[in-house]
Amino acid sequence: MSRELHCLNALREGRALFFHSIMSHARQNACQPPGKAADDIDLLLSENTYQVAAFYYMVEERHLSERSVIRGCLQRHNEDMTALLADRAKSRLMGLPPQRVRGAIFQPHQIEKVVQNVEVIDGKSRLRLDQSDLGRLLIEVMSAETCRKVIIGLSNAGLLSRINIGSVMIISTGVLESYFRRHLQHIVQLLDSGANK
């Protein structure tokens, strides 16, 4: 088997493990009646769910739940969006109309709101994001409406916490990113085993 084919197999196995893990979790922890939970299956098995999980993995890995770190992240996000607005050819290629890119830019008060919504419990920080803020951060990979639907599906499956307190706040339970980390570890192990042959 070529190294490239071994890599492809590792990626496929890893993704299969990820989706199996979240579906098993959803079956055991669904926060709604089983018939209604079935409506979320397509969402849970989608690339969009994978992207949300990747985001929360990055939050954990890059310590984005720390106030100084998330502030810098949001500022870099704004710089990226401003650069994308200036590069019309690239934004068209990505399927992002200018108004959508403009809507993804955080205003100073919105950055401050995200920073102040970081919750510290027993010395451990947790990132609490407004649902619309999460949509802004993921604008390059999905629309805000798609993000909203995926978040609802993940919440119904017990994989994220979604709380309506005037605005809808999203808080990771730690489960989604743990499944994402496990699937990455599986891919790495498979690639390492192939490299040693």
N, C-alpha and C positions, 0 to 999 in steps of 0.2 A: 504494500500500500504506500502511495506517495505521501510525503509530509503534508502536502496541501489537502489531500483527501482525509488524512488523519485529523487535521485541523477542522475540516468541515464536519466530520463525524463528532468531534469533541464539542463543537458549538451546538450541533443539533441535540446531542445527548444532554448538554447543560440546560438548554432552553426547555427540553421536555421535562427535566427534573424540576425546573422552576415552575412551570405551569401545572405539573402534577401536584407540587407542594401547595400552591395557592388554592387549587380546586379541592384538595383534601381538607385544607383549613376551612374553606367556605362551607363544605358539607357539614363539618363538625361545629362550626361557630356562627352560622348564618344568623343575622339579627332580624330575620323576617320569616314568614311562613315558607315552607319548601316550594310550593307552587310559584310564588312570587320570586323566590331566589333564582329559579330557573331562567327568569328573564335576564339575569345578569351574566349568564354563562358566556355568551358571545363577547361581552365586554371584558370579562376576566381573562379570556383566552386571546385577547387582542395584543397587537404591538403597542397600543397605547398604554395598556396595563404595564407592559414591560418597561416603557419609558418612565412611567410614574415610579415604579420600583427602583429603576436606575437613579432617578433623582433623589429618592430618600436614602439610597445607599451612599450617594455622594454627600448628602447632608451629614451622615454619620462619619464617613471616611475623612471628609475635609473639615469636620468640626463646625459646620455651618450653623449649629444651634448656639454658638457663642456670639454675643452681640457685635463685637468688633469684626468678626469674620463675616457674618452675614451682611453687615453694612458694606464692606468692601466687595462682596459678591454682587450685591445689588448695583453698586456703582459700576462694576465691570459689565454687568448685564446691560445697563443703560448705554455704556460706551459701545458695546456690540450692536445694540439696536440702532444707535445713531449712525454707526458705520454702515449698517445694512440699509438704512434710509438713503444714504448717499450713494450706495451702489445698487441702482435700480435693476441692472442686469442680473445681479446675484439674487436679489429679493424676488424677481420674477421667476428665476430658475427654481427657487425654493417654494414657489406658489404663495408668497406672502405679499399681499397688496400693501401699499404704503400706510393706509389707515390702520391696518392690523398691527403693523410694526410700531406705529406711533402709540397705539393703545397699550403696547407692551412695555413702554418706558415708564418707570416709576418716578413720580413727582417727589420732591424732597419730603413733603409731609407723609407720603406713602412709605418711603424708606424708613422714616422715623417710626411710623406705626408698626412696621414689621419688626424693627429692632426692639421696640418697647413691648411687643407681644412675645418676646422670648421669655419663657417661664423657667424659673430656677427653683427646683424642689430638692431639698437635701443636698445642695451643692451641685446638682446635675441639671444642665440646661436642656430645655426642650423647645424646639422651634414650633410655634403656633402660627400657621399661615392662614390668612383670609383666603377663601376659595378663589377669589378673583386674582389675588397675588400669585397663587400657584399657577393659574392659567397664564398670567403674564410671563412667568419664568419658563414655562414649557411651550411658549408660542411657536418656537421653531419646529417642534415635532407634532403639535396638534392644535386645533382651534380651542378657544376658551370653552365653547359649548361641549365639545368632545371631552375635554378635561373634566368639566363638571359631571358629565354622565359617568365617566370612569371612576371618579372619586365617590360618587353615590354607590356604584357597584362594589367598590372596594370596602366602603363603609358597611354596606349591607352584608358583606361577607366576613365582617369582623377583622379586616386587615388594616383599616385606618379608622381613626375616631373623627367623626364629623359632628360638630356641635353648633347649633344655631343660637347665638346670643346677640341677636340684632343683626350681626353679620355672621356668615357661616365660616367657622374656624375649623381647620384641618390639623390634626395632631397625629403623629405616627405612634403606633403602639409598640414599634420595634420589630414587629413580626415580618412585615413586608420586606424590609431591607435585610433581615436575617435570611430569608429565603433567597433573595438576590445574591447575597454574599456566598451562600452555600452553593448556588449554581455556578458562580465564578470559580470557587475552589474546586468544584468537580471538573470544570473545563481545564483548569491549570494542571490538575492531577493527571487527566487523560493525556494532555500534551506532553507532560513530563515523562509519562510511561512510554509514549511513542518515541521520544527523543533518546531514551535509553536502550532502544532496541537496535 
